[in-house]
Amino acid sequence: MSRYQDITLGGQTVKKHVRDIAKDAVMLALAPELSRPGACLRIYESSAGSAYLSRQLADQGHKVVISNYRTQGIPGVQEVEADLNVALPFDTAGFDVILCREVIEHVESVPHTLREFQRLLTPGGRLVMTFPNRLQIRSRLFHLLSGFYRGMKSPINLDVAFGEAHINLIGYPEMDYFLRKSGFAVTGVSSSYFSASDRLLAPLRPVIRAATLHALLSHKPHAEEHDKTSPLNRAYNRFIADVITSPDLFYGKDVIVSAVRVADGMPAFPAP
Protein backbone atom coordinates (compact mmCIF):
# COMPACT_ATOMS: atom_id res chain seq x y z
CA MET A 1 0.00 0.00 0.00
CA SER A 2 1.39 3.40 -1.00
CA ARG A 3 2.20 5.85 1.78
CA TYR A 4 1.22 8.73 -0.52
CA GLN A 5 -2.04 9.83 -2.09
CA ASP A 6 -2.55 12.17 -5.02
CA ILE A 7 -4.40 15.37 -4.16
CA THR A 8 -5.22 18.38 -6.32
CA LEU A 9 -4.23 21.88 -5.21
CA GLY A 10 -4.88 24.85 -7.46
CA GLY A 11 -5.19 22.53 -10.43
CA GLN A 12 -1.85 20.88 -9.64
CA THR A 13 -1.57 17.24 -8.56
CA VAL A 14 0.78 16.63 -5.64
CA LYS A 15 1.59 13.59 -3.52
CA LYS A 16 0.68 13.86 0.16
CA HIS A 17 1.77 11.40 2.84
CA VAL A 18 -1.13 9.52 4.42
CA ARG A 19 0.16 10.52 7.86
CA ASP A 20 -0.13 14.20 6.84
CA ILE A 21 -3.62 13.57 5.51
CA ALA A 22 -4.64 12.10 8.86
CA LYS A 23 -3.05 14.98 10.79
CA ASP A 24 -4.78 17.60 8.66
CA ALA A 25 -8.14 15.85 9.10
CA VAL A 26 -7.83 16.11 12.88
CA MET A 27 -6.74 19.75 12.64
CA LEU A 28 -9.81 20.55 10.57
CA ALA A 29 -12.05 18.66 12.99
CA LEU A 30 -10.72 20.79 15.86
CA ALA A 31 -11.46 23.97 13.88
CA PRO A 32 -14.93 23.34 12.42
CA GLU A 33 -15.29 26.94 11.24
CA LEU A 34 -12.71 26.17 8.54
CA SER A 35 -15.12 23.73 6.88
CA ARG A 36 -18.26 25.83 7.28
CA PRO A 37 -19.93 26.33 3.89
CA GLY A 38 -19.39 29.83 2.55
CA ALA A 39 -16.82 30.77 5.20
CA CYS A 40 -14.03 33.15 4.15
CA LEU A 41 -11.60 33.36 7.04
CA ARG A 42 -8.24 35.09 7.31
CA ILE A 43 -5.74 32.30 7.94
CA TYR A 44 -2.04 32.38 8.74
CA GLU A 45 0.16 29.27 8.73
CA SER A 46 3.56 29.69 10.33
CA SER A 47 6.68 28.02 8.88
CA ALA A 48 4.36 26.22 6.52
CA GLY A 49 6.86 24.41 4.29
CA SER A 50 4.97 23.13 1.26
CA ALA A 51 1.72 24.33 2.87
CA TYR A 52 -0.54 21.62 1.49
CA LEU A 53 -3.25 22.29 4.09
CA SER A 54 -3.14 26.05 3.58
CA ARG A 55 -3.30 25.62 -0.18
CA GLN A 56 -6.33 23.37 0.29
CA LEU A 57 -7.98 26.05 2.43
CA ALA A 58 -7.16 28.72 -0.16
CA ASP A 59 -8.84 26.56 -2.81
CA GLN A 60 -11.93 26.56 -0.58
CA GLY A 61 -12.10 30.37 -0.63
CA HIS A 62 -10.26 31.38 2.53
CA LYS A 63 -7.75 34.25 2.54
CA VAL A 64 -4.47 32.53 3.35
CA VAL A 65 -1.03 33.88 4.22
CA ILE A 66 1.89 31.59 5.00
CA SER A 67 5.39 32.26 6.24
CA ASN A 68 8.64 30.39 5.89
CA TYR A 69 12.07 31.25 7.22
CA ARG A 70 13.10 31.55 3.58
CA THR A 71 10.42 31.88 0.91
CA GLN A 72 9.99 28.81 -1.24
CA GLY A 73 7.73 30.12 -3.98
CA ILE A 74 4.65 28.22 -2.78
CA PRO A 75 1.86 28.63 -5.36
CA GLY A 76 -1.72 29.57 -4.54
CA VAL A 77 -1.07 31.52 -1.31
CA GLN A 78 0.64 34.71 -0.21
CA GLU A 79 4.05 33.81 1.22
CA VAL A 80 6.34 35.98 3.34
CA GLU A 81 9.65 35.50 5.11
CA ALA A 82 9.33 35.39 8.90
CA ASP A 83 11.38 34.27 11.88
CA LEU A 84 9.17 32.92 14.69
CA ASN A 85 11.80 33.90 17.24
CA VAL A 86 11.17 37.63 16.73
CA ALA A 87 8.14 39.87 16.21
CA LEU A 88 6.07 38.67 13.26
CA PRO A 89 5.49 41.09 10.36
CA PHE A 90 1.69 41.22 10.60
CA ASP A 91 -0.89 43.60 12.05
CA THR A 92 -2.45 42.97 15.43
CA ALA A 93 -5.76 41.07 15.25
CA GLY A 94 -5.26 40.44 11.56
CA PHE A 95 -6.24 36.75 11.45
CA ASP A 96 -9.17 34.54 12.41
CA VAL A 97 -7.19 31.27 12.45
CA ILE A 98 -3.50 30.44 12.90
CA LEU A 99 -2.04 27.05 12.02
CA CYS A 100 1.27 25.92 13.50
CA ARG A 101 2.14 22.45 12.29
CA GLU A 102 5.18 20.62 13.75
CA VAL A 103 7.02 23.92 14.29
CA ILE A 104 6.73 25.04 17.92
CA GLU A 105 9.32 22.49 19.10
CA HIS A 106 11.91 24.28 16.94
CA VAL A 107 11.52 27.82 18.30
CA GLU A 108 13.83 29.38 20.86
CA SER A 109 11.06 30.60 23.19
CA VAL A 110 7.66 28.93 23.12
CA PRO A 111 5.97 31.64 25.25
CA HIS A 112 7.27 34.40 22.94
CA THR A 113 5.87 32.69 19.85
CA LEU A 114 2.53 31.99 21.52
CA ARG A 115 2.24 35.62 22.61
CA GLU A 116 2.84 36.67 19.00
CA PHE A 117 0.13 34.28 17.82
CA GLN A 118 -2.21 35.72 20.46
CA ARG A 119 -1.45 39.23 19.22
CA LEU A 120 -2.21 38.31 15.63
CA LEU A 121 -5.58 36.70 16.37
CA THR A 122 -8.89 38.46 16.74
CA PRO A 123 -10.62 37.86 20.10
CA GLY A 124 -12.20 34.42 19.80
CA GLY A 125 -9.80 33.55 16.99
CA ARG A 126 -8.40 30.05 16.91
CA LEU A 127 -4.91 28.56 17.06
CA VAL A 128 -4.46 24.95 15.93
CA MET A 129 -1.02 23.62 16.75
CA THR A 130 0.70 20.24 16.49
CA PHE A 131 3.90 18.99 18.10
CA PRO A 132 5.54 15.66 19.05
CA ASN A 133 4.04 13.85 22.05
CA ARG A 134 6.96 13.17 24.36
CA LEU A 135 4.59 11.63 26.95
CA GLN A 136 3.39 8.88 24.62
CA ILE A 137 3.75 5.53 26.42
CA ARG A 138 6.66 4.17 24.37
CA SER A 139 8.41 7.53 24.71
CA ARG A 140 7.94 7.37 28.49
CA LEU A 141 9.52 3.93 28.64
CA PHE A 142 12.41 5.08 26.45
CA HIS A 143 12.95 8.01 28.81
CA LEU A 144 12.96 5.70 31.82
CA LEU A 145 15.83 3.69 30.32
CA SER A 146 17.80 6.37 28.47
CA GLY A 147 16.91 9.79 29.89
CA PHE A 148 15.74 10.91 26.44
CA TYR A 149 12.35 11.00 24.72
CA ARG A 150 10.94 9.95 21.37
CA GLY A 151 11.54 12.96 19.13
CA MET A 152 14.94 13.58 20.69
CA LYS A 153 16.51 10.20 21.38
CA SER A 154 20.05 11.49 21.84
CA PRO A 155 21.86 14.84 22.21
CA ILE A 156 21.63 17.27 19.28
CA ASN A 157 24.84 17.38 17.28
CA LEU A 158 26.59 20.69 17.83
CA ASP A 159 27.09 21.23 14.10
CA VAL A 160 23.30 21.34 13.60
CA ALA A 161 22.02 24.89 13.11
CA PHE A 162 20.12 26.21 16.12
CA GLY A 163 16.43 25.51 15.68
CA GLU A 164 16.69 22.84 12.99
CA ALA A 165 16.32 20.11 15.62
CA HIS A 166 13.75 19.78 18.41
CA ILE A 167 15.23 22.31 20.84
CA ASN A 168 11.96 22.70 22.79
CA LEU A 169 10.51 19.20 23.01
CA ILE A 170 8.09 19.80 25.86
CA GLY A 171 5.15 17.80 27.18
CA TYR A 172 1.47 18.67 26.98
CA PRO A 173 1.21 20.03 30.58
CA GLU A 174 3.93 22.62 29.90
CA MET A 175 2.34 23.58 26.57
CA ASP A 176 -1.08 23.91 28.18
CA TYR A 177 0.40 26.23 30.83
CA PHE A 178 2.16 28.35 28.21
CA LEU A 179 -1.03 28.60 26.12
CA ARG A 180 -3.20 29.74 29.00
CA LYS A 181 -0.60 32.19 30.34
CA SER A 182 -0.36 33.63 26.81
CA GLY A 183 -4.08 34.39 26.64
CA PHE A 184 -5.57 31.21 25.18
CA ALA A 185 -8.26 28.81 26.34
CA VAL A 186 -7.81 25.21 25.22
CA THR A 187 -10.87 23.80 23.46
CA GLY A 188 -9.65 20.42 22.23
CA VAL A 189 -6.71 18.02 22.37
CA SER A 190 -6.22 15.02 20.12
CA SER A 191 -3.69 12.97 18.15
CA SER A 192 -3.46 11.54 14.65
CA TYR A 193 -0.56 9.10 14.52
CA PHE A 194 -0.64 5.71 16.24
CA SER A 195 1.25 2.42 16.11
CA ALA A 196 -0.82 -0.70 16.60
CA SER A 197 1.96 -2.36 18.60
CA ASP A 198 1.65 0.30 21.32
CA ARG A 199 -1.76 -1.14 22.21
CA LEU A 200 0.13 -4.08 23.73
CA LEU A 201 1.05 -1.66 26.52
CA ALA A 202 -2.61 -1.08 27.39
CA PRO A 203 -2.32 -2.83 30.81
CA LEU A 204 -0.04 0.04 31.91
CA ARG A 205 -2.65 2.72 31.29
CA PRO A 206 -4.80 2.26 34.44
CA VAL A 207 -1.67 2.02 36.57
CA ILE A 208 -0.21 5.23 35.09
CA ARG A 209 -3.58 7.00 35.35
CA ALA A 210 -3.87 6.11 39.04
CA ALA A 211 -0.31 7.32 39.69
CA THR A 212 -0.98 10.52 37.72
CA LEU A 213 -4.17 11.31 39.64
CA HIS A 214 -2.38 10.74 42.93
CA ALA A 215 0.50 13.01 41.91
CA LEU A 216 -1.73 15.78 40.59
CA LEU A 217 -4.45 15.71 43.26
CA SER A 218 -3.01 14.28 46.49
CA HIS A 219 0.80 14.33 46.65
CA LYS A 220 2.07 17.29 48.73
CA PRO A 221 -1.19 19.23 48.36
CA HIS A 222 0.22 22.42 49.92
CA ALA A 223 3.49 22.56 47.97
CA GLU A 224 4.56 26.06 47.00
CA GLU A 225 3.40 26.96 43.46
CA HIS A 226 1.64 23.57 43.24
CA ASP A 227 -1.30 23.93 45.63
CA LYS A 228 -3.86 21.16 45.17
CA THR A 229 -6.50 22.30 47.66
CA SER A 230 -8.42 25.07 45.86
CA PRO A 231 -11.31 23.91 43.62
CA LEU A 232 -9.88 25.73 40.60
CA ASN A 233 -6.43 24.15 40.97
CA ARG A 234 -7.94 20.71 41.47
CA ALA A 235 -10.17 21.10 38.41
CA TYR A 236 -7.19 22.21 36.32
CA ASN A 237 -4.99 19.36 37.56
CA ARG A 238 -7.72 16.82 36.85
CA PHE A 239 -8.11 18.23 33.34
CA ILE A 240 -4.37 17.78 32.74
CA ALA A 241 -4.50 14.22 34.14
CA ASP A 242 -7.47 13.36 31.92
CA VAL A 243 -5.73 14.69 28.81
CA ILE A 244 -2.33 13.02 29.25
CA THR A 245 -3.86 9.66 30.22
CA SER A 246 -6.53 9.74 27.49
CA PRO A 247 -6.19 7.08 24.78
CA ASP A 248 -5.21 9.74 22.24
CA LEU A 249 -2.23 11.07 24.17
CA PHE A 250 -1.32 7.80 25.88
CA TYR A 251 -0.82 6.08 22.50
CA GLY A 252 -0.61 8.95 19.99
CA LYS A 253 2.76 10.08 18.71
CA ASP A 254 1.68 13.67 18.10
CA VAL A 255 -0.35 16.24 20.02
CA ILE A 256 -2.90 18.37 18.19
CA VAL A 257 -4.33 21.16 20.31
CA SER A 258 -6.97 23.74 19.49
CA ALA A 259 -7.19 26.94 21.53
CA VAL A 260 -9.03 30.24 21.22
CA ARG A 261 -7.80 33.70 22.09
CA VAL A 262 -9.80 34.80 25.12
CA ALA A 263 -10.95 38.37 25.50
CA ASP A 264 -8.88 40.55 27.81
CA GLY A 265 -9.80 39.94 31.44
CA MET A 266 -11.52 36.61 30.74
CA PRO A 267 -10.24 33.44 32.46
CA ALA A 268 -8.33 30.92 30.37
CA PHE A 269 -9.65 28.06 32.52
CA PRO A 270 -12.12 26.38 32.56
CA ALA A 271 -12.23 26.03 28.80
CA PRO A 272 -15.27 27.65 27.13
N, C-alpha and C positions, 0 to 999 in steps of 0.2 A: 504494500500500500504506500502510495506517494505521501511524503510529508508536506507537500506543497499543493495548493489549489490555485487555479487560474481565477483571477478576479478582474473586473473591468473598472478602470478609473479614468474619467475624462476621455473615454474612447480608446484608452490604451490598456492592453492586457498585461498584467503583471502576475508573478507567482508569489503567493503569500503562504508562509508556514502555518500549518494547522494549529500550532500552539499560539501563534499570534491571532489567528481567527478566533480561537476560544477566549483569549484574553480580552480582545476588543468586544466580544459579545457580552462579557460580564461588565465591562466598563459602560457599555450602552445601557445595560439593564439597571445599573446603579445611577444613571442619569436619564430617566425616562423622557425628560423634556427634549432631548436630542432627537428622539424618534417621533415626536408629536407631529401629526400631519399639518403641513403649512407653517411650521415653525421656522423662523429665520433668526438664529441666535449669533451673537458675536463670540467666536471661539478662538482661544489661543492655545497652541500646543508648544510646550517648551522642549528644546533640544530634540526635535521631532524625528531626526534622521530622514528616512524615506517617506515618513508621514502618510502611510497608507490609510490609517483611520481618518486623519484630517482631510485627506483628499476625498475619501468616501463621503464625509460630512459636507464638504464643499459641493460635491455632485448633488447632494440632497437639498441644496439651496441655502446653507448656512454661510455666514461671512467668516472666513477662516484666515487666521494669521499664524504662521509657525516661525520658530526661531531655531537656528543651529549656531554652534560656536563659529563655524565657517559656513557660509552659504553653499548649498549644493546644487542649486538650480532646479529645485523641486517644482514640477509643473502643476498647474491647477490651483495653487494657493499663493498668497503673498508670503514671501520669506525674507526674514531679516537676520542679521548677525546679532547675537546676544550672548553675554556671559552671565550665567545664573549666580555667580558669586558677587556680582555688583548690582547696582540699581538697573532695572530693566527699562528699555527705551520706549515705554508706553505710558499713555495717560492714565491717571487714577480713575478707577471705576469704568474702564473702557471695555470690559468683557463680561459676558454672562456665564461663560464656562471656560475653565482652564483644564487642560489635560497634561499630565506629567507622567510619562510612561517609562519606567525603568531608568530614571535619571537621578532622583533625589539622593541615592546612595553614592553618587559621584561628586556632590557639591561639597564645598569646604565648610559651610555653615548651614545646616538644615533650617534652624529658626530664621535666619536671614532670608532664605529663599521663600519660606512659607509666608513671612511678613510681606514680601514683595507680591506674592500671589494674592494675598488678602487685599493689598492696596489696589491691585488691578481689577478686582472683581466688584461688581455692583453688590449692594446689600442683598442677601439672599442668593447671590451667584454661587455656582457650584465648582468645586475642585474635585477632579477624579485623578487619583494618583496610584501608581503601582510601584512595588519594590520587592526585593527578595525577602522571603520569610525565614529569618534565621532561627525562629522558634519552632519550625516544623520538626516532627518527632525524630526523623533520621538526623537532622542537623543537630538536635539536642544531644543525641547519643554520640555523634562525632565530636561535639564540644566536650563532652564528659571525658572522652579518651584522649583528645589531642589539644584541647584548649582553643580550637578554632571552630568556625561554623561553616556550613554549606554556604557558598557564595564568597567565602574567603578562607580557603582550606589551608593556607600557609601564608607567611609574611609576603607583602608586596615587594617585588624586586625594586631596588632603589633606582634602577635606570628607567623605570616606567614613569612617564610624565604624570605630575600631580593631578589627580582627578580622573585619569583614564581607568583606574581600578576602583573597587568598592571601598572608598576611604571612609564612608559613613554607613557601615552595615549595621543598622540599629534594629531593635525589635519593635513589635507593634506597640507595647506600652509606652516606650519613649516617643514614638511617632504620634501617638494619640495625645500625649502631654504637650508636645510641641504644637500640634494643630490647634488644640483648645487655647493654649496660651498665646497663639498668634491670631486669635479671633475667629476660629472656625468651630462649628458644631458637627460632629460626626453623625452621618445618617445611614451609613451602611458599610459593612466590611465583608469581603468575600475572597475567593481564590479561584484560579482557573487551571492550574497545572498540577496534576496528581500522578503518582506512580502506584500501580495496583499492588506492588509488593509491599508498600508501606502499610497496607491494611492488615498485614500479618502482625503488626505491632499494636493492633486494636486492644488487646488485654491491658496495655499500659495506660490507656486513656483514663479509665475511672480512677486509677491510682494517682496519676498526675493531676487530675482535676481535684481530687480530695486534698492533695498536698498544696495545690495552688490556692484553694479556698481557705485552707488553714493559714497559709502565709499571708494572704491578702486581707483576711477578716479577723484573725484571732492572735497571730504571733506578735508579741510586743505591741499591744494596741495603743499605747501612749507614747510610742517612739517619736522623737522630735522630727518634724516634717513628714511623718508617716502615720499620723493619728488615724485610728480605725474605730473611733467611738461615735463621731457625729454621723447622723443619718445620711448627709450628702456624701461624706467620704466613703461610707460603707456602700452606698449605692454605686458610686464611681468604681470602687475596687471590685465589686461584684460584676459590674459591666466588663471590666478588663478581664477578669477571670473567665467570664462566659465567652468572650471573644477568642482568647488565646487557647481555650480548651475546646472550642467548637470543632466539629469535623472539618470545616473548611481550613482553619488555620492549624489544626493538629496535623493534618495530612498534606495540605496544599503547599506547594513550593514557592508561591508568590502571595503577596498581600495586595488586594485591590480595595482601596478605601475611598468612599465618597463623603465629602464634607461641604457644608454651606457656610458662606460668610455671614456671621451673625451681625445684626445691627449694633451700633455702639451702645454700650450699657446693658446689653442683653447677655444672660448667662450662656456659656458654651456647653454646660451640662446641667440637667439631662438633655439628651438630644431632642430636637423638635419632632 
